[in-house]
């Protein structure tokens, strides 16, 4: 399947979903399920008036900062777990507990314990991303060929040269793959944090619309959330294919 065919298939699936939505909105009470035309008209109004940008940038800012924190911590953990079997065994169950703990529970605990601040949400996102990225990097590092390190030493390569020419080329593909998954998860955690108690952002707009039972506005903000996520994922896939050409 060519890239154009793949994109056409993806767009077709979205059109099918919109068509099903349109049919369902004609059957169900429009107050409970507004038509796609009403929702997209509201969405374009939010974008055209500029009302959508402040919440969008707020959610995006928290997402990116938490995502970067999780990537750094996860990469550090993955490398440390690969270098020390003792450290890996000591932290393996802790990592699994973090992965299996419902995200909503973590959100409630952090917002209650640390307060409803940007720092709280950023730390929360970072800690949610850490085990996912850490496990990915740890497993990827287990396939690293130690003969490459020995060869670099035999040529008296400096540490900076080994990091640049040996370790980074090996880590870039798994980092990009883990980053794509991690960003999607970060975006969802930021959104849920705003819905369940943190003021500001797209999630908060969804909660506010729900409180006043404005379903059209709720779905419009939700569409914005989904479209940004889809666009970010496609950009990261494109970056992955561009950088990792081998």
Backbone torsions as a table, in degrees:
resi	resn	phi	psi	omega
1	UNK	NA	123.9	179.2
2	UNK	-73.5	167.1	-179.4
3	UNK	-63.0	-39.9	180.0
4	UNK	-64.4	-41.9	178.6
5	UNK	-63.6	-40.1	179.6
6	UNK	-63.0	-44.6	178.6
7	UNK	-64.1	-39.6	179.5
8	UNK	-63.0	-39.9	178.6
9	UNK	-65.4	-40.9	179.7
10	UNK	-65.2	-43.6	179.1
11	UNK	-65.0	-38.6	179.0
12	UNK	-62.1	-40.4	179.5
13	UNK	-64.5	-37.4	176.7
14	UNK	-65.9	-39.8	178.9
15	UNK	-65.3	-35.8	177.3
16	UNK	-64.0	-42.2	178.9
17	UNK	-62.1	-43.1	179.1
18	UNK	-64.3	-38.4	179.3
19	UNK	-64.5	-42.9	177.8
20	UNK	-63.7	-40.6	177.4
21	UNK	-60.6	-44.5	-178.3
22	UNK	-62.5	-42.7	179.1
23	UNK	-65.6	-44.3	-178.9
24	UNK	-63.8	-36.3	-179.4
25	UNK	-67.6	-22.4	177.2
26	UNK	-81.1	-17.2	180.0
27	UNK	-95.7	-44.2	-177.4
28	UNK	-83.3	158.2	175.8
29	UNK	-56.7	127.4	-175.9
30	UNK	-62.8	-22.2	177.1
31	UNK	-71.2	-26.4	178.9
32	UNK	-91.3	-35.4	179.8
33	UNK	-138.4	90.5	179.1
34	UNK	-64.6	159.4	179.5
35	UNK	-73.0	155.9	176.9
36	UNK	-56.8	-36.4	-178.9
37	UNK	-61.0	-43.5	-179.8
38	UNK	-66.0	-40.8	-177.9
39	UNK	-68.3	-45.9	-178.7
40	UNK	-69.7	-31.8	175.4
41	UNK	-62.8	-42.0	177.4
42	UNK	-66.3	-40.5	179.6
43	UNK	-62.4	-47.3	179.4
44	UNK	-64.2	-32.0	176.2
45	UNK	-66.0	-40.9	178.0
46	UNK	-63.8	-40.3	-179.9
47	UNK	-72.4	-44.1	-177.8
48	UNK	-64.3	-36.0	179.9
49	UNK	-81.6	-11.5	-177.9
50	UNK	84.4	0.4	-178.2
51	UNK	-66.3	-24.1	-175.6
52	UNK	-80.1	-19.9	-168.0
53	UNK	-73.7	-38.9	-178.5
54	UNK	-64.6	-49.5	175.8
55	UNK	-62.5	-37.6	179.8
56	UNK	-63.1	-46.8	-179.7
57	UNK	-66.6	-34.2	178.5
58	UNK	-63.9	-48.9	179.1
59	UNK	-65.6	-41.0	-178.9
60	UNK	-65.5	-38.8	179.3
61	UNK	-63.4	-46.4	177.5
62	UNK	-62.6	-40.0	-178.6
63	UNK	-62.3	-49.0	-176.5
64	UNK	-64.5	-44.5	-178.5
65	UNK	-66.1	-43.0	176.8
66	UNK	-66.2	-38.2	178.3
67	UNK	-61.9	-46.8	179.0
68	UNK	-62.7	-40.0	177.0
69	UNK	-62.0	-44.2	179.6
70	UNK	-65.2	-37.9	178.9
71	UNK	-64.1	-45.2	-179.8
72	UNK	-63.8	-49.4	-178.9
73	UNK	-65.6	-42.0	-179.5
74	UNK	-65.6	-41.2	178.0
75	UNK	-64.9	-43.6	178.5
76	UNK	-61.0	-42.9	179.3
77	UNK	-64.1	-45.5	-178.1
78	UNK	-59.8	-41.6	179.1
79	UNK	-68.3	-44.3	-179.9
80	UNK	-63.3	-40.7	179.6
81	UNK	-66.3	-31.6	178.2
82	UNK	-74.9	-34.6	-178.3
83	UNK	-77.6	-30.4	-176.5
84	UNK	-125.9	110.8	178.2
85	UNK	-64.9	-34.7	178.8
86	UNK	-62.2	-46.5	177.9
87	UNK	-61.8	-39.6	179.3
88	UNK	-62.2	-45.9	-178.7
89	UNK	-68.3	-36.1	-179.1
90	UNK	-67.9	-31.4	-173.4
91	UNK	-105.8	-6.4	-174.3
92	UNK	-60.6	-48.3	-179.3
93	UNK	-67.2	-37.6	177.5
94	UNK	-60.1	-40.9	179.1
95	UNK	-65.0	-42.2	179.6
96	UNK	-65.9	-39.1	177.8
97	UNK	-61.7	-41.9	178.8
98	UNK	-63.2	-39.8	-180.0
99	UNK	-67.4	-41.7	-174.5
100	UNK	-82.2	-16.9	179.3
101	UNK	-68.0	129.1	179.2
102	UNK	-55.5	134.3	-177.6
103	UNK	-60.2	-37.1	-179.5
104	UNK	-61.7	-37.1	177.9
105	UNK	-62.9	-43.7	179.0
106	UNK	-63.1	-40.5	179.6
107	UNK	-61.6	-48.2	179.6
108	UNK	-60.9	-45.0	-178.1
109	UNK	-62.4	-44.3	-177.4
110	UNK	-68.9	-44.5	-178.3
111	UNK	-66.0	-34.3	178.7
112	UNK	-76.3	-42.5	-174.0
113	UNK	-77.9	-42.9	-173.0
114	UNK	-103.4	-9.7	179.4
115	UNK	94.5	160.3	-177.6
116	UNK	-88.5	80.7	179.9
117	UNK	-128.6	164.0	176.2
118	UNK	-59.7	-40.8	-179.2
119	UNK	-60.1	-40.2	178.9
120	UNK	-60.0	-47.1	-178.3
121	UNK	-66.1	-39.9	-179.7
122	UNK	-64.5	-45.4	178.1
123	UNK	-63.5	-41.6	179.1
124	UNK	-59.7	-47.9	179.4
125	UNK	-60.4	-45.3	180.0
126	UNK	-58.9	-42.0	-178.8
127	UNK	-73.3	-29.1	175.9
128	UNK	-72.4	-36.5	-178.6
129	UNK	-77.2	-32.0	-174.6
130	UNK	-49.9	-53.3	-176.9
131	UNK	-65.0	-32.9	179.4
132	UNK	-67.2	-51.0	179.7
133	UNK	-67.3	-42.0	-178.9
134	UNK	-60.5	-43.9	178.3
135	UNK	-64.2	-41.2	-179.8
136	UNK	-62.6	-47.4	-178.4
137	UNK	-69.6	-39.8	178.3
138	UNK	-58.9	-46.5	-179.4
139	UNK	-68.5	-35.3	178.3
140	UNK	-68.1	-40.3	-179.8
141	UNK	-65.9	-24.0	178.9
142	UNK	-66.7	-18.4	178.5
143	UNK	-94.7	4.0	-178.5
144	UNK	-68.3	133.7	-179.5
145	UNK	-83.2	109.3	-178.3
146	UNK	-65.9	-18.8	177.8
147	UNK	-63.8	-27.3	177.1
148	UNK	-65.7	-40.1	177.3
149	UNK	-64.8	-42.8	178.3
150	UNK	-62.3	-39.9	178.1
151	UNK	-64.4	-41.4	179.4
152	UNK	-63.4	-38.7	178.3
153	UNK	-66.9	-39.1	-178.8
154	UNK	-64.1	-28.9	176.6
155	UNK	-90.6	8.4	177.5
156	UNK	57.2	40.9	176.9
157	UNK	-73.4	139.8	178.7
158	UNK	-71.9	167.8	178.8
159	UNK	-60.8	-41.9	179.8
160	UNK	-61.9	-40.0	178.3
161	UNK	-67.1	-38.4	179.2
162	UNK	-66.4	-41.8	179.0
163	UNK	-63.4	-44.7	-175.6
164	UNK	-71.4	-41.9	-170.4
165	UNK	-102.8	-13.9	-177.1
166	UNK	-116.8	-57.3	-172.8
167	UNK	-75.4	-47.0	-176.8
168	UNK	-61.6	-47.1	177.4
169	UNK	-57.9	-33.1	178.6
170	UNK	-72.9	-37.0	-174.3
171	UNK	-84.4	-20.7	-175.2
172	UNK	-58.7	-49.0	180.0
173	UNK	-59.0	-50.6	178.1
174	UNK	-65.3	-31.2	177.7
175	UNK	-65.5	-41.4	179.4
176	UNK	-66.8	-41.5	178.7
177	UNK	-65.5	-45.2	178.1
178	UNK	-65.9	-34.9	179.9
179	UNK	-65.1	-37.9	178.6
180	UNK	-63.9	-45.1	177.4
181	UNK	-66.8	-42.0	-177.9
182	UNK	-64.7	-38.8	-179.7
183	UNK	-67.0	-40.8	177.5
184	UNK	-59.6	-43.7	179.1
185	UNK	-67.4	-38.9	178.7
186	UNK	-61.8	-43.2	-179.6
187	UNK	-61.8	-40.9	179.9
188	UNK	-69.8	-40.2	-179.8
189	UNK	-65.2	-42.8	177.6
190	UNK	-61.3	-43.2	179.5
191	UNK	-62.0	-46.4	-179.4
192	UNK	-67.4	-36.3	178.2
193	UNK	-61.1	-38.3	179.3
194	UNK	-71.8	-36.2	178.5
195	UNK	-66.6	-40.0	-173.5
196	UNK	-101.1	37.6	167.5
197	UNK	134.0	-15.1	-177.7
198	UNK	-97.7	119.1	-176.2
199	UNK	-71.4	143.2	178.0
200	UNK	98.0	152.6	177.3
201	UNK	95.1	175.6	-177.9
202	UNK	-64.2	-42.1	-179.9
203	UNK	-59.5	-40.3	179.0
204	UNK	-65.2	-37.1	177.6
205	UNK	-65.4	-38.3	176.7
206	UNK	-63.6	-45.0	179.6
207	UNK	-62.2	-44.0	179.9
208	UNK	-62.2	-41.9	178.6
209	UNK	-64.5	-37.4	178.6
210	UNK	-66.9	-39.6	-177.8
211	UNK	-61.7	-33.3	179.8
212	UNK	-100.8	9.0	178.3
213	UNK	55.7	44.5	174.3
214	UNK	-99.6	85.8	-172.8
215	UNK	-68.5	-33.4	178.7
216	UNK	-61.3	-49.1	178.6
217	UNK	-63.9	-40.5	179.6
218	UNK	-58.5	-48.6	-178.6
219	UNK	-68.4	-32.2	178.2
220	UNK	-64.7	-45.3	177.3
221	UNK	-65.9	-35.8	178.0
222	UNK	-66.6	-38.1	176.6
223	UNK	-63.1	-40.2	177.5
224	UNK	-60.7	-44.2	177.8
225	UNK	-58.6	-45.7	-177.3
226	UNK	-68.3	-43.6	-177.7
227	UNK	-64.3	-40.8	178.3
228	UNK	-64.5	-40.8	178.7
229	UNK	-63.8	-43.7	178.3
230	UNK	-63.6	-42.3	179.5
231	UNK	-64.5	-42.8	179.5
232	UNK	-63.7	-40.6	-179.8
233	UNK	-65.7	-41.1	179.0
234	UNK	-65.4	-39.4	177.6
235	UNK	-64.0	-39.7	179.5
236	UNK	-69.8	-35.9	175.1
237	UNK	-64.1	-42.0	178.7
238	UNK	-63.6	-42.9	178.0
239	UNK	-63.0	-39.7	179.7
240	UNK	-63.2	-43.5	180.0
241	UNK	-69.5	-31.2	-179.9
242	UNK	-74.4	-43.3	-176.4
243	UNK	-76.5	-45.9	-176.9
244	UNK	-95.6	79.4	-177.8
245	UNK	-81.8	-16.5	179.8
246	UNK	-86.2	NA	NA
